[in-house]
């Protein structure tokens, strides 16, 4: 059973950097044809895809994101991370990490529980 767990601060001040880590257990982030994504949901709004890192390290980002975003991974810890710099209150959301199974049609088969990040002074 694959499990994903988000971790990071629950409160970030405007203009600072938001950093989150997803720790994966029950499966390796380097296993072929699984992609690893970050998705967020602002209060009262729908889900927003932020970016994905593939099993072999390629990264794609949502070009519509306003805050500069980067995704990285630490294969030795089986973790991948998200950083948003210069955050604003619009970045307040529940942040999820999720696995995409690309063996078939490319659907999310596992989600983390999500972590609420509030951007406020």
N, C-alpha and C positions, 0 to 999 in steps of 0.2 A: 504494500500500500504506500503510494507516494504521499508525502505530506510537505506542505510549504508553509513557512512561518515568517511573517513580516516582523521586522523590529526597527526601532528608531524613535526619535523624540516625538512626543505628541503635540508639542508647541514650538513653533519657530517664529522668530520676529521678522517683520518685513525687511526686505533687502538682504537677509541672510541666506545661507545655504541649507536646503532640506536634504538630508541623507537617510536613505532607507536600505535595509539589507533583507534579502529573502534567503532563508536557510532551507535547503531541500534535503529531505531524508527519504529513504526507500527507493531511490533512483539517482543516477548520476546526471548532472547537467551536460555532460559530454556524450551521452548516449545518442546515437544517430537518430535523426529525424524528429527530435523533440526540440521545440523552441520554447523560450522562457520570456514571459512578457510582464510588463507593468501596466496596470489599468487603474484608473481612479474614478471616483464618483463624487462630485461636489454635492453639497446638501441640496436636495430638491431637484437634482438634475440626473441625466442619464450617465451611463458608463462612457468613459473616454479612454481609448487606447493611447498609451504614451510611447511605447517602444518595445522592441523585442531583440533578444540576443539568441542566436542560433546555437545548436550543439557544437558547431565548429567556430564559434566566435564572431560571426558577422552580426552587425547591429543595424537595425532600422528604427527610425524615429518618426513620430507623428509630426509632420511639418507645420501643423497649425498651432503647436504649443507656443505660448508666449514667453515663458521662462526658459532660459537655456537649460538643456537637459542632457545628461550623459548616463549611459548604462555601462557597467563593467562587470567582471566576474572574477572570482577566486576559485579556481578549480580544485585547489588543495583543500579548501574548506567546503566545497560544494555549495557555494553561495553566489548570488549575483546581486548587484546593487543599483540603486537609482540615486542620482543627484540632480537637484534643481537649484540653480543659483538665482540670486536676486528675486526671491519669491515675493509675491504680493498676496493680499487676502483672497484673491481669486484662486489661489492654489490650495485653499482649504478644501479638504476632501478626505474620503476614506480611500486609502491606497491598497490595492490588491496586487499580489504576484500570482501568476497563473502559468500552467504548462499547456502548451499547444501540441497536440499529437498530429504530426504531419505525415504519418504513414498513409493516411487516407485523404479526407477532405480538409483537414486542418481545423480541427475544433478543439476547444479548451476542454480538457478532461479532468484537471485538478486546479483548485483555487486555494489560496491562502484564506484565512479568516478575515483579513483586512485590518488595517490600522488607521485610526483617525488622526490626521495631522491638521492642526489649526494654525493658521498664520495670523498672528495678532501681536500688537505691541503691549 
